[in-house]
């Protein structure tokens, strides 16, 4: 794993009440409680809706396509290894899929919603740059509006 990176997992998805064209994915650092290990990612509604089903182990057309991509990579001698999330400027997120091949590894850029789906559907490690997680104090001061309402709907009791 890269220095400063953490393994994270998708814990839930909520459709945004104020804007039906958007959804929020709730991503947490593994083993964290309230130490700044919570990340909420805005997704388009279609990504959020599909991810909601995928988190419930329900098959979607996207999950079928991702499984096919995994089989293609294996047939070509590669292996899907991990999904990476990193900051890409102020408020922007960059995602990529790490593929191990005989000569090393390659990274394929992808959309954040697809990256989350890869991790959920194929049970791949989801790795996030620590820079995505603000310190707990700064995070608490920046919370407001719809984000607070979204966080209030989550059951975080299993995080400890």
GIVEN-V808619 format. One record per residue. N is the residue number from 1. PSI is psi in degrees with one decimal (NA if undefined). D_FIRST is the distance of its C-alpha to the first C-alpha in whole Angstrom. Layout:
N;PSI;D_FIRST
N;PSI;D_FIRST
This chain:
1;146.5;0
2;146.1;4
3;138.0;6
4;2.7;9
5;154.8;7
6;151.2;8
7;134.0;9
8;169.3;12
9;152.1;15
10;122.5;19
11;-23.0;21
12;168.9;24
13;138.0;26
14;136.9;30
15;140.1;32
16;125.6;33
17;-42.4;37
18;-21.3;38
19;100.4;36
20;-5.0;37
21;-1.8;35
22;157.3;31
23;162.1;29
24;128.8;26
25;135.1;23
26;113.8;22
27;133.9;18
28;150.6;17
29;139.9;14
30;133.3;14
31;3.8;16
32;159.1;18
33;-93.8;21
34;35.7;23
35;29.5;21
36;17.7;20
37;21.6;17
38;134.3;20
39;128.5;19
40;123.1;22
41;129.0;22
42;132.5;25
43;159.6;26
44;158.1;29
45;-38.4;31
46;-39.7;31
47;-44.9;27
48;-42.2;27
49;-45.9;30
50;-43.2;28
51;-36.5;25
52;-44.5;28
53;-40.7;29
54;-34.8;26
55;-24.1;25
56;12.7;28
57;28.9;27
58;138.6;30
59;138.9;30
60;167.2;30
61;-33.2;31
62;-42.9;27
63;-35.4;26
64;-43.5;28
65;-38.0;27
66;-38.7;23
67;-37.4;24
68;-43.7;26
69;-39.0;23
70;-43.3;21
71;-36.8;24
72;-45.3;25
73;-43.7;21
74;-39.9;22
75;-27.9;26
76;7.6;24
77;12.2;22
78;177.4;19
79;129.3;17
80;121.4;15
81;-42.3;11
82;165.1;10
83;136.4;11
84;138.4;10
85;131.5;13
86;156.2;13
87;144.4;17
88;67.9;19
89;175.9;22
90;116.3;24
91;5.1;24
92;152.6;22
93;140.0;19
94;138.9;17
95;150.9;16
96;159.3;14
97;124.2;14
98;126.9;12
99;123.8;14
100;131.7;14
101;171.2;17
102;-36.6;19
103;5.9;18
104;-129.3;15
105;156.3;13
106;156.0;15
107;131.4;14
108;119.5;17
109;145.5;18
110;170.2;19
111;148.9;21
112;-41.4;19
113;-39.4;22
114;-36.8;21
115;-45.0;17
116;-41.1;18
117;-39.7;20
118;-46.2;18
119;-42.2;16
120;-50.8;19
121;-39.4;21
122;3.8;19
123;40.9;17
124;149.8;13
125;134.9;10
126;114.0;11
127;132.9;8
128;140.0;10
129;132.3;10
130;-23.4;12
131;-18.0;15
132;-21.2;16
133;110.0;17
134;156.7;20
135;149.6;21
136;-41.9;23
137;-46.4;26
138;-36.4;26
139;-45.9;25
140;-39.2;28
141;-26.3;30
142;-7.9;29
143;145.2;30
144;163.7;33
145;-129.3;35
146;-30.6;33
147;-43.4;30
148;-42.0;31
149;-40.2;34
150;-47.5;30
151;-33.3;29
152;-20.5;32
153;-8.3;32
154;142.7;29
155;102.5;29
156;11.5;26
157;-26.8;28
158;6.0;25
159;-18.3;22
160;NA;23
